[in-house]
Amino acid sequence: MSALNCIRLSDAAVVCTDAAVYDAEGVIWRIAPKAMSMPHLRAVMATRGPALTTPIFAIELGGCYRTFDALVAGVEKDFATLCEKHADTLSEDENPRIEMLLAGWSDERDRPESYMICSGDADVVPAELIGAAIEPLSMKLMELPADMYSPAIPRDVLDRSGLMFGEVNVQVDLLFRAALELQRDIRHSNGPGHLARLVGGFGLIHVVTKEGVNERVICRWDDHLGEPIDIAATDWAAWRCANNWSTRGQAYANEQHRRAQNS
């Protein structure tokens, strides 16, 4: 399951994705971005599902609107139209359901916003640390909470890592690197009776503010085409030490939550 993560602050929306494209056995056949910026809209799109969804939908939707607000207002209708228009191309993928995340800056409401829409009833449920289930209905645009980490991070994985997201004061890059490592550490069902690690390639973040969109790679993994993601269990004590988590890391999420609640 691809990583779709998003946090919304008072002055920015930040989207974080991985880059591993894989088959039903969890074997990587492409390493490529799953998110694209639409700088003229001050927006970013990320998707989970058929591999070609992001470039096709970003080009199609990006060419139809002049503002992020207009995109939000019209995306439900256009999303359904695009799913039907490109059904033959996208149905060649082994996972035809599309989950699309949109984040951008609203001039009308003078704030960052984030939304999700899906082509089928979705099972996007964030980790317990976020505390609220997200259950988008098919073809219905849903505004996201201030924090969303998907796939969900099970409580036992979070406890084993020793990372305290609700009490962390770290740079946004490190926050998302930690989230990706946690998601990478989970084996997901990728077909009947088959478990595989599905977060890989590299980590990419897009930061959307009132001024525009910036993107950067925040981490890379030694994953290879034609091979599954096969890693040893993460040594979280060593990871925390290497990333100076204990000293840099104990208040950023608190600040993020505070800023988000005040926005």
C-alpha positions as CSV (number, residue, x, y, z in Angstrom):
1,M,0.0,0.0,0.0
2,S,1.5,3.3,-1.1
3,A,2.2,5.9,1.5
4,L,-0.2,8.9,1.4
5,N,0.6,11.2,4.3
6,C,-0.6,14.8,4.8
7,I,-0.4,17.3,7.6
8,R,-2.1,20.7,7.6
9,L,-0.6,23.7,9.5
10,S,-1.9,27.2,9.8
11,D,0.4,28.4,7.0
12,A,1.0,25.2,4.9
13,A,-0.2,21.8,3.8
14,V,2.5,19.2,3.5
15,V,2.0,16.0,1.5
16,C,4.4,13.0,1.8
17,T,4.5,10.0,-0.5
18,D,6.8,7.1,-1.4
19,A,7.8,6.0,-4.9
20,A,7.6,2.2,-5.2
21,V,5.4,0.8,-7.9
22,Y,4.9,-2.9,-7.6
23,D,3.0,-5.9,-8.8
24,A,0.7,-8.3,-7.0
25,E,3.7,-10.1,-5.5
26,G,5.2,-6.9,-4.1
27,V,8.0,-6.9,-6.7
28,I,9.1,-3.4,-7.7
29,W,8.8,-2.7,-11.4
30,R,9.1,1.1,-11.3
31,I,10.4,3.8,-8.9
32,A,8.6,7.1,-9.7
33,P,6.8,10.0,-7.9
34,K,3.2,9.3,-6.9
35,A,2.5,13.0,-6.4
36,M,2.7,16.0,-8.8
37,S,2.5,19.7,-8.1
38,M,0.1,22.0,-10.0
39,P,2.0,25.3,-9.3
40,H,-0.4,27.5,-11.2
41,L,-3.1,26.3,-8.7
42,R,-0.8,26.3,-5.7
43,A,-1.8,22.7,-5.3
44,V,-0.5,19.1,-5.2
45,M,-2.1,15.8,-6.2
46,A,-1.2,12.4,-4.9
47,T,-2.8,9.1,-5.7
48,R,-2.9,5.5,-4.7
49,G,-4.1,2.8,-7.2
50,P,-3.2,2.4,-10.9
51,A,0.3,3.7,-11.5
52,L,-0.6,6.1,-14.3
53,T,-3.4,7.9,-12.4
54,T,-1.2,10.7,-11.0
55,P,0.2,12.0,-14.3
56,I,-3.0,11.6,-16.2
57,F,-5.3,13.2,-13.6
58,A,-2.9,16.0,-12.7
59,I,-2.6,17.0,-16.4
60,E,-6.3,16.7,-17.0
61,L,-7.5,18.5,-13.9
62,G,-4.6,21.0,-13.9
63,G,-5.6,22.1,-17.3
64,C,-9.3,22.7,-16.4
65,Y,-8.9,25.3,-13.6
66,R,-7.3,28.6,-12.8
67,T,-7.5,28.3,-9.0
68,F,-7.4,25.7,-6.2
69,D,-10.8,26.9,-5.0
70,A,-12.3,26.2,-8.5
71,L,-10.7,22.8,-8.5
72,V,-12.2,21.9,-5.2
73,A,-15.6,23.1,-6.3
74,G,-15.6,21.0,-9.5
75,V,-13.5,18.0,-8.7
76,E,-16.3,15.6,-7.8
77,K,-17.9,15.8,-11.2
78,D,-14.5,15.8,-13.1
79,F,-13.1,12.9,-11.0
80,A,-16.0,10.7,-12.0
81,T,-15.6,11.8,-15.7
82,L,-11.9,11.0,-15.7
83,C,-12.4,7.6,-14.1
84,E,-14.8,6.7,-16.9
85,K,-12.8,8.4,-19.6
86,H,-9.6,6.5,-18.7
87,A,-11.2,3.3,-17.4
88,D,-9.6,1.1,-20.1
89,T,-6.1,2.4,-19.5
90,L,-6.3,2.3,-15.7
91,S,-8.1,-1.0,-15.5
92,E,-5.0,-2.7,-16.8
93,D,-3.6,-2.2,-13.3
94,E,-4.1,-5.0,-10.7
95,N,-5.6,-2.4,-8.3
96,P,-8.2,-0.4,-10.2
97,R,-9.5,1.6,-7.2
98,I,-8.3,5.1,-7.2
99,E,-7.7,7.2,-4.0
100,M,-6.8,10.8,-4.8
101,L,-5.5,13.3,-2.3
102,L,-5.6,17.1,-3.1
103,A,-3.9,19.7,-1.0
104,G,-3.6,23.4,-1.8
105,W,-4.0,27.0,-0.8
106,S,-7.6,28.5,-0.7
107,D,-7.7,32.2,-1.5
108,E,-11.4,32.3,-0.7
109,R,-10.8,31.0,2.9
110,D,-7.2,32.2,3.2
111,R,-5.9,28.8,4.5
112,P,-4.3,25.6,3.4
113,E,-6.7,22.7,2.7
114,S,-6.6,19.0,2.1
115,Y,-9.1,16.6,0.6
116,M,-9.6,13.0,-0.5
117,I,-11.8,11.4,-3.1
118,C,-12.0,7.8,-4.1
119,S,-13.5,5.7,-7.0
120,G,-14.7,3.1,-4.5
121,D,-15.4,3.0,-0.8
122,A,-12.0,3.3,0.7
123,D,-10.4,1.7,3.7
124,V,-8.1,4.7,4.6
125,V,-7.9,4.6,8.3
126,P,-5.1,6.6,10.0
127,A,-3.0,5.4,12.9
128,E,-4.4,5.5,16.5
129,L,-2.1,8.4,17.2
130,I,-4.4,10.5,15.0
131,G,-7.5,9.2,16.7
132,A,-10.2,9.4,14.0
133,A,-11.2,7.0,11.2
134,I,-11.3,8.4,7.7
135,E,-13.9,6.6,5.5
136,P,-14.4,8.5,2.3
137,L,-17.5,7.5,0.3
138,S,-17.2,6.6,-3.3
139,M,-17.0,9.6,-5.6
140,K,-17.5,12.1,-2.7
141,L,-15.0,14.7,-1.8
142,M,-14.0,14.7,1.9
143,E,-12.0,17.3,3.7
144,L,-9.2,15.7,5.7
145,P,-8.3,16.2,9.3
146,A,-5.2,18.2,10.1
147,D,-3.1,15.0,10.3
148,M,-3.4,11.9,8.1
149,Y,-0.9,9.0,7.9
150,S,-1.9,6.2,5.6
151,P,-1.4,3.3,5.7
152,A,-2.3,3.2,9.3
153,I,0.6,2.7,11.7
154,P,-0.5,-0.1,14.2
155,R,-0.1,0.7,17.8
156,D,2.4,-2.2,18.4
157,V,4.7,-0.9,15.6
158,L,4.5,2.7,17.0
159,D,5.3,1.4,20.6
160,R,8.2,-0.7,19.4
161,S,9.7,2.3,17.6
162,G,9.8,4.5,20.7
163,L,8.7,7.4,18.6
164,M,6.1,9.7,20.2
165,F,4.4,11.6,17.4
166,G,2.1,13.6,19.7
167,E,5.0,15.0,21.6
168,V,7.6,15.7,19.0
169,N,9.4,18.9,18.0
170,V,11.3,18.0,14.9
171,Q,11.7,19.4,11.4
172,V,8.9,18.4,9.0
173,D,11.4,16.4,7.0
174,L,12.3,14.2,10.0
175,L,8.7,13.8,11.0
176,F,7.8,12.4,7.6
177,R,11.0,10.3,7.4
178,A,9.9,8.7,10.7
179,A,6.4,8.1,9.4
180,L,7.7,6.5,6.2
181,E,10.1,4.2,8.1
182,L,7.2,3.1,10.3
183,Q,5.0,2.4,7.3
184,R,7.9,0.7,5.5
185,D,8.3,-1.6,8.5
186,I,4.8,-3.0,8.1
187,R,3.9,-6.0,5.9
188,H,0.7,-5.4,4.0
189,S,-1.7,-7.7,2.3
190,N,-1.2,-7.4,-1.4
191,G,-3.4,-10.3,-2.5
192,P,-4.9,-13.5,-1.0
193,G,-2.4,-15.0,1.4
194,H,0.4,-12.7,0.4
195,L,2.1,-10.1,2.7
196,A,4.7,-7.7,1.4
197,R,6.4,-4.4,2.3
198,L,5.1,-1.8,-0.1
199,V,6.6,1.5,0.9
200,G,9.9,2.2,-0.9
201,G,12.0,3.9,-3.5
202,F,12.3,7.3,-2.0
203,G,10.3,9.7,0.2
204,L,9.0,12.9,-1.5
205,I,7.3,15.9,0.2
206,H,5.4,18.8,-1.3
207,V,4.9,21.9,0.8
208,V,2.0,24.2,-0.3
209,T,1.9,27.7,1.1
210,K,0.3,31.0,0.1
211,E,3.4,31.7,-1.9
212,G,3.5,28.5,-4.0
213,V,4.6,24.9,-4.0
214,N,8.0,23.4,-3.1
215,E,9.1,19.8,-3.4
216,R,12.1,17.8,-2.2
217,V,13.3,14.2,-1.7
218,I,13.8,13.6,2.0
219,C,15.1,10.1,2.0
220,R,16.1,7.2,-0.3
221,W,16.2,3.5,0.2
222,D,18.3,0.9,-1.5
223,D,15.4,-0.8,-3.3
224,H,15.9,-2.4,-6.7
225,L,13.7,-3.0,-9.8
226,G,12.7,-6.6,-10.2
227,E,12.9,-7.4,-6.5
228,P,10.6,-7.2,-3.5
229,I,11.3,-4.8,-0.6
230,D,13.1,-7.1,1.7
231,I,14.6,-5.4,4.8
232,A,15.6,-6.4,8.3
233,A,13.5,-5.2,11.2
234,T,14.4,-1.6,12.0
235,D,16.7,-1.0,14.9
236,W,14.7,1.9,16.3
237,A,17.1,2.7,19.1
238,A,19.9,3.2,16.5
239,W,17.5,5.1,14.2
240,R,16.5,7.5,17.0
241,C,20.2,8.0,17.9
242,A,21.3,8.5,14.3
243,N,18.6,11.1,13.8
244,N,19.0,12.8,17.1
245,W,15.3,12.2,17.8
246,S,15.5,12.4,21.5
247,T,16.8,16.0,21.6
248,R,15.4,17.4,18.4
249,G,12.3,15.4,18.6
250,Q,10.1,16.2,21.6
251,A,7.7,19.0,20.6
252,Y,7.1,19.6,16.9
253,A,3.9,17.6,16.6
254,N,2.5,19.4,19.6
255,E,3.3,22.7,17.9
256,Q,1.7,21.4,14.6
257,H,-1.4,20.3,16.4
258,R,-1.6,23.6,18.2
259,R,-1.2,25.6,15.0
260,A,-3.7,23.4,13.1
261,Q,-6.3,23.8,15.9
262,N,-5.9,27.6,15.8
263,S,-6.2,27.8,12.0
